[in-house]
Amino acid sequence: MNFLTPEQEMWRETVNRFVDDQIGREYIRKCDIDRAYPYEAYDKVAKEGWLGILFSEENGGLGGDIMDYALMCEGLSKFGFDFATGIMVATFTAMNIEKFGTDEQKERYIAPFLNGDIRFSISISEPGAGSDAASTKTRAKRDGDEWVVNGQKLWCSGGAADNAVLAMLTRTDPDAPKHKGLSVFLIPNDTEGLDIRKLPTMARRATGTTEIFVDDARIPAGALMGEENKGWDIITDHLELERVAVAAAYVGNAQTAVDDALRYAHDREQFGQSIYNFQVIKHMLADMQTQVDAARLLTYRAANMAAAKTPCLREVSMAKLFASETLQTVTRNGMQILGGHSMLPDSDMERYFREGMQSTIGGGTSQIQRTLIAKTMRL
Ligand SMILES: Cc1cc2nc3c(=O)[nH]c(=O)nc-3n(C[C@H](O)[C@H](O)[C@H](O)COP(=O)(O)OP(=O)(O)OC[C@H]3O[C@@H](n4cnc5c(N)ncnc54)[C@H](O)[C@@H]3O)c2cc1C
């Protein structure tokens, strides 16, 4: 049913077994309750060498493709999308550095990233720049051998974690058209002039998402990634990878929501019988599994096309759209099946539901995905 090769199937099972044996649902739940970054689990993933899955073997990686990466993201988010987020945002930027970074940046960042000693976050959004991300106002001005950055960033996931380096989109030429005149800088999060605050969001409580006040932060000229004023092309280069990865991670989380709801429906008795015996519950579960299978198939199609370097904007957007809406739908139904128990953290369902609520916003909203799909449907 999965259309995976035996090697891919084995990889999928390896990641799932790792998450069961080495991480576990209680750990993920506790990080969410404590709003604590999952450092221990991140380190375990690094020790497996999986942060380098997309890097070539010559560069210390595993030489995998986007399909391998998608299978990893699906497995890592088994007990919650939030955990996979920290790994995903870090790898997206690492891949950008491999492609656009200077030799000095590769030397400085890639090996420590692969070892798990540093991690990356992406800082594009601002209070006034959401879906319209290119309307960035945060300004970087050249001053001798340095750049001086001022402005405010919002929703930078993982930005407050230890040893995080932010890939920050800034405006370097205010007179150029909106998508031009932007540049990306690699800025360690302990740089003077940055005030980073973890936000009290309803979802992504462990990895955390942050607001960042930037006040006269001075950064060296060597922190510029790629060419000056080409930042839009650089920061959007990983969008295909990002959308396939998050779609796969939504699928992983949604499957557990269905499995948990199914188990609960069998165990829970009312009116002298298992609630699974009520046809209305059975049909809800049948719909939920059908939606998850459909989301998984759309995601695998997109991942395979991306791995084959076939243009796939439409397929990737469909996967992101459908998988995020599936996570929302199945967790909402999961809440209903678990009844009052769903409200408690130890049910896990309320956490999956909260993650579902952010899934149609982060990484490009559902409205934006529909707009992208519609653009490919011209006669
Ligand atoms: C938990 C979380 C983590 C995030 N992590 C990061 C991160 O690590 N780095 C980062 O840079 N950003 C991050 N973001 C920001 C995310 O990318 C934005 O929230 C997203 O792009 C939407 O922007 P917005 O929230 O400002 O909504 P807006 O763009 O203001 O949209 C509000 C509503 O209007 C709709 N809308 C807007 N424009 C259009 C249009 N053209 N057509 C139709 N409808 C439209 C939207 O779909 C939405 O329903 C994160 C967000 C969340 C919630």
The ligand as an SDF file (V2000), in Angstrom:
LIG
                    3D

 53 58  0  0  0  0  0  0  0  0999 V2000
    3.7840   27.9330   15.2780 C   0  0  0  0  0  0  0  0  0  0  0  0
    4.3660   28.7750   14.1970 C   0  0  0  0  0  0  0  0  0  0  0  0
    5.7190   28.6700   13.8990 C   0  0  0  0  0  0  0  0  0  0  0  0
    6.2820   29.4780   12.9120 C   0  0  0  0  0  0  0  0  0  0  0  0
    7.6300   29.3750   12.6670 N   0  0  0  0  0  0  0  0  0  0  0  0
    8.2140   30.2670   11.8250 C   0  0  0  0  0  0  0  0  0  0  0  0
    9.6380   30.2770   11.6710 C   0  0  0  0  0  0  0  0  0  0  0  0
   10.3650   29.4380   12.2020 O   0  0  0  0  0  0  0  0  0  0  0  0
   10.1890   31.2590   10.9070 N   0  0  0  0  0  0  0  0  0  0  0  0
    9.4370   32.2070   10.2830 C   0  0  0  0  0  0  0  0  0  0  0  0
   10.0070   33.0660    9.6150 O   0  0  0  0  0  0  0  0  0  0  0  0
    8.0850   32.1980   10.3830 N   0  0  0  0  0  0  0  0  0  0  0  0
    7.4630   31.2520   11.1460 C   0  0  0  0  0  0  0  0  0  0  0  0
    6.1000   31.2510   11.2840 N   0  0  0  0  0  0  0  0  0  0  0  0
    5.3150   32.2690   10.6050 C   0  0  0  0  0  0  0  0  0  0  0  0
    4.4460   31.7220    9.5110 C   0  0  0  0  0  0  0  0  0  0  0  0
    5.2140   31.4730    8.3580 O   0  0  0  0  0  0  0  0  0  0  0  0
    3.3310   32.7560    9.2860 C   0  0  0  0  0  0  0  0  0  0  0  0
    2.4890   32.6890   10.4290 O   0  0  0  0  0  0  0  0  0  0  0  0
    2.5420   32.4720    8.0270 C   0  0  0  0  0  0  0  0  0  0  0  0
    3.3170   32.7150    6.8790 O   0  0  0  0  0  0  0  0  0  0  0  0
    1.2830   33.3440    7.9470 C   0  0  0  0  0  0  0  0  0  0  0  0
    1.5650   34.6710    8.2660 O   0  0  0  0  0  0  0  0  0  0  0  0
    0.6410   35.4340    9.3540 P   0  0  0  0  0  0  0  0  0  0  0  0
    0.5270   34.5640   10.5430 O   0  0  0  0  0  0  0  0  0  0  0  0
    1.2190   36.7880    9.5450 O   0  0  0  0  0  0  0  0  0  0  0  0
   -0.7750   35.5290    8.7200 O   0  0  0  0  0  0  0  0  0  0  0  0
   -1.2500   36.5570    7.5830 P   0  0  0  0  0  0  0  0  0  0  0  0
   -0.3290   36.5040    6.4180 O   0  0  0  0  0  0  0  0  0  0  0  0
   -1.5190   37.8700    8.1930 O   0  0  0  0  0  0  0  0  0  0  0  0
   -2.6120   35.8790    7.1580 O   0  0  0  0  0  0  0  0  0  0  0  0
   -3.8290   36.0120    7.9150 C   0  0  0  0  0  0  0  0  0  0  0  0
   -4.9200   35.3010    7.1250 C   0  0  0  0  0  0  0  0  0  0  0  0
   -5.0510   35.9310    5.8250 O   0  0  0  0  0  0  0  0  0  0  0  0
   -4.8610   34.9650    4.8120 C   0  0  0  0  0  0  0  0  0  0  0  0
   -4.1500   35.5680    3.6740 N   0  0  0  0  0  0  0  0  0  0  0  0
   -3.0250   36.3430    3.6860 C   0  0  0  0  0  0  0  0  0  0  0  0
   -2.6490   36.6530    2.4460 N   0  0  0  0  0  0  0  0  0  0  0  0
   -3.5260   36.0590    1.6090 C   0  0  0  0  0  0  0  0  0  0  0  0
   -3.6700   35.9860    0.1850 C   0  0  0  0  0  0  0  0  0  0  0  0
   -2.8050   36.5730   -0.6440 N   0  0  0  0  0  0  0  0  0  0  0  0
   -4.7130   35.2730   -0.3050 N   0  0  0  0  0  0  0  0  0  0  0  0
   -5.6000   34.6510    0.5220 C   0  0  0  0  0  0  0  0  0  0  0  0
   -5.5140   34.6780    1.8670 N   0  0  0  0  0  0  0  0  0  0  0  0
   -4.5010   35.3660    2.4050 C   0  0  0  0  0  0  0  0  0  0  0  0
   -4.0320   33.8680    5.4380 C   0  0  0  0  0  0  0  0  0  0  0  0
   -4.1510   32.6270    4.7400 O   0  0  0  0  0  0  0  0  0  0  0  0
   -4.6060   33.8380    6.8500 C   0  0  0  0  0  0  0  0  0  0  0  0
   -5.7860   33.0720    6.8580 O   0  0  0  0  0  0  0  0  0  0  0  0
    5.4910   30.4110   12.2240 C   0  0  0  0  0  0  0  0  0  0  0  0
    4.1270   30.4960   12.5130 C   0  0  0  0  0  0  0  0  0  0  0  0
    3.5620   29.6960   13.4730 C   0  0  0  0  0  0  0  0  0  0  0  0
    2.0820   29.8230   13.7690 C   0  0  0  0  0  0  0  0  0  0  0  0
  1  2  1  0
  2  3  1  0
  2 52  2  0
  3  4  2  0
  4  5  1  0
  4 50  1  0
  5  6  2  0
  6  7  1  0
  6 13  1  0
  7  8  2  0
  7  9  1  0
  9 10  1  0
 10 11  2  0
 10 12  1  0
 12 13  2  0
 13 14  1  0
 14 15  1  0
 14 50  1  0
 15 16  1  0
 16 17  1  0
 16 18  1  0
 18 19  1  0
 18 20  1  0
 20 21  1  0
 20 22  1  0
 22 23  1  0
 23 24  1  0
 24 25  2  0
 24 26  1  0
 24 27  1  0
 27 28  1  0
 28 29  2  0
 28 30  1  0
 28 31  1  0
 31 32  1  0
 32 33  1  0
 33 34  1  0
 33 48  1  0
 34 35  1  0
 35 36  1  0
 35 46  1  0
 36 37  1  0
 36 45  1  0
 37 38  2  0
 38 39  1  0
 39 40  1  0
 39 45  2  0
 40 41  1  0
 40 42  2  0
 42 43  1  0
 43 44  2  0
 44 45  1  0
 46 47  1  0
 46 48  1  0
 48 49  1  0
 50 51  2  0
 51 52  1  0
 52 53  1  0
M  END
$$$$
